[in-house]
């Protein structure tokens, strides 16, 4: 069946041409929308500018076919072979390409948004500046593919293979790349903001200048990755492997990397404001200085001159406020304590974590976790339920007021006057008094101590009778 016969029959309403042999046929510019070309041979055919929207091309042979500018919207190309095909500027929006083969296919500026390419083979394909919004590429093979400047937002690339792929300046915002294979890929200046890269393999990947803000990289493998100047603000790097990674001048503000392995990594010039330095593996780390300024503007440089200094800096402890009460916590007191702290939280959300509670035979320990600049404020609020509150709070204000510049620096207190704004209003004090009155637990002597991330500790109040056995009033 030749081209003229097919076009005549199509014009007469016939659309089923499954198995047709149209190899090397010239079908440029034709309208065959909705046609059935299942298992047809269209190898080396010229379909440039053709309208094949909604066509069924399941298992069709389109190797080396010319489809430049063709309309293939919502077409079914499941298991089709399009190796070395020219699909430049073609429209494949919403097309079904599951398990299709597009090895070395030309897809420059091709529209593939909403298409299903799950388990497709796109190895060495040219997808420069292609539109791949909300595309399904789960399990697809994109090894050595060219995706420079491609838009791949909100896409599904779970378990996809992108080994040695070029994703320079690609837009991958909000995409799912969990467990993806990205070894030795080029993601220089790529935008991965909010992307999911849990468990992804990014070994020896080029991520220089990449945007990784709010990206989930938990359990990701970043051994040897180049992250120079990358922005990882608010990223999740819990249990990530950053062995020998280059994080020179990387922006790591508010990053969470608990359990991360930084063995042999380079962090000179990294921006580390509000970053926990606990639970990290840092053997052999290279770091001459870090930027601790809130805005990453190098206004607060911390120099590290020795390897011992590096280890000390990256092995901090959990900042805590500890209140020890000279009485065991009973059920009623426990319920009232939770109610009081909730009332304080409603007024002052800074008290947003419940304390860990250790109840002994004679004592109860309440431990609040926080961050260095907020420790005195947390202590100022956490003591409110107790009779010792007034004296404790007076001590806190007096201590901070008399701190020298070095003390303020050790406790990361920017403005000593900031604590004053937490002076509790009379209504809240009245609520607390009504709840805690006549409960022995809240009248017991207390000791309040704080410890920052550098393990500097300070007892801010110690009741004279603390630690002594109490005689209950009859």
Residue, then its C-alpha position, 0 to 999 in steps of 0.5 A: x500500500x503506497x502513500x496515495x492509497x493510504x491518503x485516499x482511504x483515510x479521506x474516505x474514513x478508513x483509519x486502520x493501517x496497522x502493520x503497513x509498510x511505509x518505510x522511506x515514505x514521504x508523508x510530510x505535512x499530511x493529516x493522519x490524526x487518530x490513525x492506527x499504525x500499530x506495528x507499522x514500518x515507518x523507518x526513515x519516513x518523512x513525517x515532518x510537520x505531519x498531524x498524528x495527534x491521537x494516532x496509535x503507533x504502538x510498537x511502530x518502527x520509526x527509526x531515523x524517521x523525520x518528525x520535525x515539527x510533527x503533531x503527536x499530541x496524545x499519540x500512543x507510541x508505547x514500545x515504539x522504536x524512534x532511535x536516531x529519529x528527528x523530533x526537533x520541535x515536535x509536539x508530544x504533549x500527553x503522548x504515551x511513550x512507555x518502554x519506547x526506544x529513543x536512543x540518540x533521538x533528536x528532541x531539541x525544544x520538543x514538547x513532552x509535557x505530560x507525556x508518559x516515558x516510563x522505562x523508555x530508553x533515551x540514552x544519548x538522546x538530545x533533549x536540549x531546551x525540551x519541555x518536560x513538565x510533569x512528564x513521567x520518566x520513572x525507570x527511564x534510561x537517560x544515560x549520557x542524554x543532553x538535557x541542557x536548559x531543559x524544563x523538567x519541573x514537577x516530573x517523575x524521575x524515580x529510579x531513572x538512570x541519568x549516568x553522565x547526563x548533561x543537565x546544565x542549567x536544567x530546571x528540575x524544581x519540584x521533581x521526584x528523583x528519589x533513588x535516581x542514578x546520577x553518577x557523574x552527571x553535570x548539574x552545573x547551575x541546575x535548579x533543583x529547588x524543592x526536588x526529592x533526591x532521597x537515596x539518589x546516587x550523585x557520586x562525582x556529580x557536578x553541582x557547582x552553583x546549583x540551586x538545592x534550596x529545600x531539596x530532600x537529599x536524605x540518604x543521598x550518595x554525594x561522594x566526590x560531588x562538586x558543590x562549590x557555591x551551591x545553594x543548599x539553604x533549608x536542604x535535608x541532608x540527613x544521613x547523606x554521604x558527602x565523603x570527599x565532597x567539595x562544599x567550598x563557599x556552599x550556602x548551607x544555612x538552616x541545613x539539616x545534616x544529622x548523621x551525615x558523613x563529611x569525611x575528607x570533605x572541603x568546607x572552606x568558606x561554607x555558610x553555616x548559619x543556624x546549622x547543627x554540628x552534631x552527629x557528623x563524621x568529619x575525619x580529615x575534613x578541610x576547612x580554613x574558615x566558615x561564614x556564620x552570618x545570618x545572610x551569608x554576607x561574610x560579616x561573621x567569619x570564624x577562622x579555624x587554624x588547626x585540625x583540632x579546631x576543625x574537629x571541635x567546631x564540627x562536634x558540638x552538643x545539643x543546646x538545652x535548657x534543663x530544669x531540675x525540680x526537687x520533687x517527683x512528677x505525679x499524674x496530676x502535676x504532669x497534666x497541669x504542666x502540659x496545659x501550662x506549657x501549651x498556654x505559654x506556647x499560644x502566647x510565645x510560639x518560641x516554646x514549640x517543643x515539649x520537654x523530655x521528662x525524667x522522673x526519679x524518686x525525689x527529683x524530676x528533670x525537664x529538658x528543652x532543646x533549642x538553638x544557641x541564641x534562644x536558650x536564655x529566652x527558653x529558660x525565661x519561659x520554661x520556668x514560668x509554672x514554678x514558684x521559683x520563676x520570679x527569682x530565676x527570671x531576675x537572675x537571667x536578666x541580670x546575667x545577660x545585662x552584665x555579659x561582656x562582648x565575649x560572653x555574648x559571642x559565646x552564647x550567640x546573643x545579638x541583642x541582650x534587650x531581646x529577652x525583655x520583650x518576653x516579659x509575660x503579660x499579667x493575664x498569662x501569669x494569672x492563668x498559670x497561677x490558677x492552674x499551679x496553685x496548691x500543687x506541691x510539685x510547682x512549689x518545690x525548689x528548682x535548679x535551672x541550667x543551660x548548655x550551648x552547642x559548644x558545651x558551655x554550661x551555666x546555672x542561671x538559678x539554684x534555690x538555696x534548699x535545692x537538693x535537700x529533703x523536703x518536709x511536707x506541711x501537715 
